Amino acid sequence: MMNYKAVILIALPFVAASAIADVADDVRCAEISFSQSVENHDITAFTSFIDADARFVGSSISRGPVEVTEAWSVFFADDGPEIKWRPQFVEVLKEGDLALSRGPYRMITRDAEGKTTEHWGTFNSVWRKRADKSWKVVFDAGNVAAEAPSEEIQALLDQENDCP
């Protein structure tokens, strides 16, 4: 006779790992959609990803959706810099309600003569799952890279979006 309790105990770690992988994929897709909101100059969509208690750290700290959106408004201007980022790593706590995504970003700026310059760096976003099951960014920071990343890392920015 089969011991169902033993089967359940053996299967639980695999179910939990699968659930965490699904959550990680949800966060990965949220991060890509967050970037796409900037790429598409959709400030409303951008703001919708920002938690009410968010902290974005750059040369100063922006708190909450209004300050963060204001600080990022340059990316929504027609003549502003372009930025795109993609997660390389996503880590989720076992409770499944807090996650970190990290990966490369590329920013393209133009000078007065129209000459473009690429700037590379790494972003870090901490995501929190809300009661309505949506993911919101609570902390965000990045750092400028000393040099362009490897071609493999750069290729992350060109991958097809396989998110729903």
N, C-alpha and C positions, 0 to 999 in steps of 0.2 A: 504494500500500500504506500502511495506517495505521500510524503510529508510536505503539505502545501505551505506550512509556515517556513520551512527551510528554503523552499523555492522562492517565496516572496522575499526573504532576507537576502538571498543571493542576487535576486533581480533588482532590488532597490537601488544599489549604487549605479547600476546601468541606467535605470529610469531617471535618477537624479542627474547623472551626467548628460543624458539626452535632453532633459529639460533645461539645464544650464546652457547647453549648446544652442537650443532654440532661442533662449533669452539673448544670448550673445549675438545671434543672427539678427534679432529684432533691434538690438542696439546698433549693430553695424549698419543696418538699413536706415535707422533714424539718423545716424551720423552722416551718411551719404545724402539723405534728403535735406539735412541741415545745410550741408555744403551747396547742394543744388539750389536751395532758396537764394543764396548769394549769387551763384553763377547765373541764375535767371532774373536777378534783380527784383525778387519778390520779398519785399520788406515785411509784409504781413505774415508770410509763411516763416520767415526768419524769426520774427518775434515770437511766433507760436511755439518754438522749440525751447524758449528760455524760461526757466523756473522763476517763480515770483521772488525767490530768495537767492537768485543766482549771483555769483561773483566771477567776473571776467578780469583776469590780471594781465595787464600789458605794461605800458609805461606808467599807467595809473590803474586804479581799481574801479571798475564799473559795477554797480549793484542794481539788480532787478532789470526787468525787460526794457523799461524806458531808458535808463542810462546806457545799457548795453547797446540797444538799437541806435541810440544817438552816437555812441562811440564808433559804431560800425557803419554809420551812414555814408562815409566816404566810398564804401564798396558798392553802394547803390546809385551813386552819381554816374551819369552817362560817361563822363570823362575821368572817372575815378580808377584806381587800380583794380585789377582783376585778381581774385583769389579762388583757389580750389584746393580741397583737401580730401583725403580718404583714409579710413582707418586701416592700419597695418595689424594692430593688436586690439582685441577686445577681451577684457577680463570682467567676470561677473562674480559677485559674492554669492555664497551658497544659498542665501535667502532669496536671491533672484530679484532684488529691488534696488541694487546699487551696482553701477558698472563704470569701468574706465575704458575709454577708447583713446588710442594713440596712433599717430601716423604722420606722414609727410604732408606738407603744404607747399604750394608754389604761388607766389604773388608776382604779378607782372605790373610794373609801373612804366609810365611814359613821361619823358621830360618835355620841356616847352617846344622842342623841335620834333617831337613825336617818336624819338628813339626809345625803344623798349629795353627794360632790364628785368631779368628774372631774379627773384629772391627766394631762397629755399629755407625751410625750417621744419620743425616738428611741433605738432599740436598735442595737447592733452585735454580731454574733456571727461568730466565726471557726470554721469547720468543717473537720475533718480526716477524710479517708476512711481507714478502718481496713482491715486485711488481709482481713477478712470482708466487705468492700464496704459496711459500714454507715458512716453519717456521724455523728460525735460533735462536740459543741461543745468547743473547746479554750480559747477566750477569749470573754468576754462582758462588755459594759459598756453603759451607757446614760446619757442625760442628759435632764434635765427641760426641757421647752420653756417659753419665756416666755409663749406663748399657744397656744391650740388651733390645730392645723394647718388647712389649707384643707379645704373639703368634699370635694374630690377625694381628698386624702390620707386623710381620715377614712373615706371610702368603701371603702378597702382592707380595713378591718376587717370590713366587711359582705359582702364578696364570697363567692360560693359557693366551696366547696372542690372544686376539680377534680382533686385528687390521688387516686391509687388507694388 
